Each structure stands twice: as C-alpha cells, then as structure tokens.
Amino acid sequence: MLFRSAKNKFEAVDVIRRLKRLAEGTVTSYRRLFVLLLCVCIVFYMLPPIFRYLFLSTNEEKDVHSVCMDDRLTPYILQNYEYDANIRHVAPLLEGERDYTPYAGNGYIGLEVSHDAALNIKHGRAMQLPIRFQPIVSVLQMGGAEKEATVVEYLTGMVHRFQCYSGYFVSYTLYAHRTQPNVLMQELQITNTRNMVENIELILPRNRLPKSTVRSIPLGAPVQIGMLSYTELEVITGNVQPSPDDPTKLIAISIVKPKLEPTVQLRKRGTVRIVYPLIVEYSKPVAEQQLKATLDNLEQHTIQAMTNLLQKLTGSLNSINNFRQEHINVWADLWATGFTISTSKAENSLNGDRINATMYAVLSQVRSFEFEELNAGLGTGSVAIREDIAKALTYAEGCFDSYHTLQAENLWRDMATLTQLNSLVSSWMLTLEKQGCHNLIRAGASGVIQAMTLSFGSFRFSNQHLECNMHPKFLHRDFHFRRLNYGNKTHVNVTIIVKEDNKAVINVALDRSDRSYYACDGGCLDEPVLLTQSRREFPVKLTEPLTAILYITEDKQHMEEIHHAIHVKEVVEAPAHEQHVIALHKHGHQLGGLPALFWVSVCAIIIVFHIFLCKLIIKEYCEPSDKLRYRYNKP
C-alpha cells in the first residue's frame, strides 16, 4: 500500500516536472508568437473603429429643419441610389451629392428650378434664349433658419423642390408638359406644423419683358382647381431679340396665367395646395412691321389654350392627376430605349449618374412631336407630322458614324450651372447631327434618345445591317443597350458581359420583331445565327484589319456575304482583360476585392512571424550544449 502511494506520488511529480519544462521551453515561444499575432490582428481591425467612435463620431441630434428635410427626401432615396433621380441640397451640398442643375423642360419651354430663374425658349440647338419672365411661385420667408433641396426625377420629367421653415414646410412640383408643350405646371403644398393660424406671403411670377403689355380678363365663372378658385386671367405680351447681330428680327411672346392672391392663410396644422398652370407661346423671328399682328394672333391662341386647360383641370383631384400622368407616360415611353453600364469605382470614371443626368438634360430640350396633342398655335399634332416622324425613326442610315461617345470627355462635362447645361446640350446635338443622326434628330426626343444610345456603343446603321464598332479593349465593363429601334416594329437588346475569365461576350435578343433577323460576330466567318427573344451568345473577336464586333440584319444572304466584303486577314478571339484593370473598376484599386488594410495586415503578420521564427531557430541552435542536455535529458 505504501509502495503504491509512493509510486503515485512519484508519477505526479514527474508529470508536473514535464509540464514545467514545456512551459519554460519551446511552447512558451509559440504561445508568445500566438499572443503577439492576436494582438496585431486586434490592433489592425479594432483600433480604426474605436478611433472613429471616440474621435470622429458625433452624437449631436439633428435640428428640426434637418429632420423635416429628411422626411421629405426619404421617398426618393432609392431612386437617387439607382441613378434614376438626383437629390441636391441648396447651399451647401451634402457629402457625396452630385452638383447637377435641377432643370425642367420639354423642348419648347424650359428653366432651371430656382425661385429667381427666368424662362428659356428654343434658340439654335438648345433652350438657351432667356426671356425676362420669372414664372416660379415661391413662399416668401421672413427671417429664420431654413433648409432647401431639390429632386430631379429623370423617369417622370418632374422636379421637386422642398423648403423647411420654422413652423411649416413647402413642397413644390414643377414640370413642362410633354403632350401640351406650351403648358408649365406648378403644384405647391404648404403644411402648417403649429397649432396656430399662419399667413404666408407668396412670391408671384415677375414680368420684365421689354415693351410688354399686361391686361386682365375676367372668367365667366370661378374656376375651382385644387383648393383654390380663379376668377381672372392675366395676359402678358412682349418680345425678345434673339440675336444682337440682327436687331430687326424679334420674337413675339404671349403668356397667360391665372391671377393669384399674394397671401395664403394656413389653418392650425392645416395644408393648402395650389395648382398653378401657365401657358407660354412664342413665334419665329419676325420683322418689326409684323410684330403687332403676330402678337395679336399669339394672344388669341394662348387665351384659348388656357381656357381649354382650365376646363380640363376643373373638378376632382383625379383630373389633375390624369393630366400629370399624361406627361409621365411620355417620359416612360422615351426611357423604354436606354443604356445601362456597370458601376466603376475607378477614379474619375464615367458612371450611370452622369450618363442619366446628361441624357435627361438633352431630352428636356427636345420636343416629343409624336405625343403632342393637336395645337393650332404651335402647328403640331397633325397626321402629316406624325407620318414624317415615323419615317425618320425608321430611316437611320449612317447614324452613328464615329467613335463611341463614352470616351469623349467633352460630352460629359459638368452641369453645375444653367450655362454649362445648355452648352453641354448644344455639344451633344451638334455631335449627333454631324455624325449622321440628322434624321433621328428630326424625329424629336424619340429619335434623339435612339441616337444617343447608338453612340454609346458606336452602333451604326449601314445599307443593309446594324453593326457595333466598339474596340474589344474597351469592353472591360458590362453594358446593356436596351430597345434599339431596327425598323418600325423591331427592337433589339444587346448586352456585353465580362465573365469570370475576364473575357467579354455579347448577348443579343429581340424585344419584338415583325420578321426573321440574323446576327454574326466579328469577321462573320461562322453561320448566321437566327435571333429570338431568348439571348444568343457571341464571342468578342479581334480582326486584322479592325472591323465591327457584331452584325445584325434581316437579310440572311447579305449576312453570308459580309465576310467576303470586309476582307479580314486574321480573326482571333479577343484576349482576356488584365486582372488589375478589372479589379480597378470593380474595387477602386488593383489589389482585388479585399480592402488595402487587409493586405497590409497580412504583410505585417508574415513579417512578424518570420522574425520570431528566426529568433526561435537561433535560440534553439546557438544556446550552450549543457543547457540543451539539461533540457532534453532525464534527471
């Protein structure tokens, strides 16, 4: 019994001695290395958030005006994120906001949405002739803090303006109507947040037209539109000189607007809604001797147009909503054709925000002739005009005969001011016109958006086919060209995708068609492929000499003969794009999908590991031999 107890005691002491040697020996070094590596990870990954929390975070609550503005803008956050709208705070811009001028127009009239903005009319290739008439109705703020922001909805062609004051807030909606281009619509909603009656002063439209006349016309009976009744119309006539080089030519202008009281009373926690239409018409440049007769004629037309409009808007709220929806439907039809590009995080890259803003600015300065109602004053809406537009849309030969415009920096300039916006629109219209798209421009907004979409991919209509002339080296991002118009009853969708192996492929599908269509890739060496509503995939090929990467036609025989006509010496599949180029667009740097801090951490850990590994090796092999013997021999 004593022997067994002594034996157990000896074994326990031996185990303790072995554990002690392990703790004092090599394992201690590994433990230290592990603890050090863990500390490095904690420092690299935990210190930045802690630093931001301690020194950069702000726990201050937002002021009342900021909360009010956030509530107004919340419905548009998703559209702004998807580049279908642009939110812009006034003085100053918030971080990350895009400084694009809020603009409303329909190709006949247009203006920047600001309380002191003047109306602009068509002159040359853009809406760049201002007339001295400020049409916007605003709320006059008598002191106190305020917040203001605008939202441009590209898909609906409407501009919203929000103001938050002490005690009340105001929402504005403004649009130049698409089906009735002489109509400028303003809708105001003023909401009282206090439990007391408020009297609100309004800034009414201001007229500074030279040699203008103003007269009032009583309405036969009060006209109820929304929450207000109108009893009188104000008729303003005047003129503007289009060019200082030719003072003998003048443009006659006639404006009709309802007479609005300058003060509005708000009930306790009540809301007042104002619907305020304007009719604007103007002539072509005429000689001074013809000015009076032209003004009289315009005045009659504008009065009649306003009378008809008031009759259309009178009644329930549905009549106003229906009138607004007519305008929205035209914009929706225009955007059926379009372009999508994958977002690039590379510095100074062109993305969907600037592309959509530019397309909206151009379309806002071009009329939609085929959607406009019959209007005797403007001479639009006739059957003959509609037939001419249909012919122009189906005859696009020669458009677009140049490089793809995504690489033309001059066509993607800033639009922070109205002058910059008008200059940019003029550049686009000039470029499209001189690159063979004059027939599409003649068709109006429907033709212009077709021409712009063709130009993005250097698509070109030739005698018997549609071809895509983009160079394969530019296909390092995903592109989608939506509803390219091939004839009157055929729409083509073309999608370019960069696959996992960094090679681009082309997918083609028919949106709709009235006959059979065929496609082939670069060189057209393979058998033509019949297109359907399902996607057909084609490789991107590089030819010598350089030719189109895609051909589409309805004539199969023509497709079979193309490769005999382009005379290529060599056709190879386009090489894959370099990984650092793809990574730069996807992640904003060339290090791949993980952040730069991760790679710095990995490098630091590797360096520290090798330092301690070297130290461990030196310690094990350079210590005195007697110490080694003591460590590894039994006692």
Buried (B, 14 or more C-beta within 10 A) or exposed (E): EEEEEEEEEEEEEEEEEEEEBEEEEEEEBEEEBEEBBEEBEEEBEEEEEEEEEEEEEEEEEEEBBEEBBBEBBEEBEEBBEEBBBBBBBBEEBEEEBBEBBBBBBBBBBBBBBBBEBBBBBBBEBBBBBBBBBBBBBBBEBEEEEBBBBBBBBBBBBBBBBBBBBBBBBBBBBBBBBBBBBBBBBBBBBBBBBEEEEBEBEBBBBEBEBEEBEEEEEEBEEEBBBBEBEBEEBBBBBBBBBBEEEEEEBBBBBBBBBBBBEEEBEBEEEEEBBBBBBBBBBBBEBBEEEEBEEBBEBBBEBBBBBBBEBBEBBBEEEEBBEEBBEBBBBBBEBBBEBBBBBBEBEBEEBBBBBBBBBBBBBBBBBBBBBBBBEEBEBBEBBEEEBBEBBBEBBBBBEBBBBBBBBBEBEEBBBBBBEBEBBBBBBBBBBEBBBEBBBBBBBBBBBBBBBBBBBBBBBBBBBEEBBBBBBBBBEBBBBBBBBBBBBBBEEBBBBBBBBBEEEBBBBBBBBBBEBEEEBBBBBBBBEEEBBEBEEEEBEBBBBBBEEEBBBBBBBBBBEBBBEBBEEBEBEEBEEBEBBEEEBBBBBBBBBEBBEEEEEBEEBEEBBEEBBEEBEEEBEEEEEEEEEEEEEEEEEEE
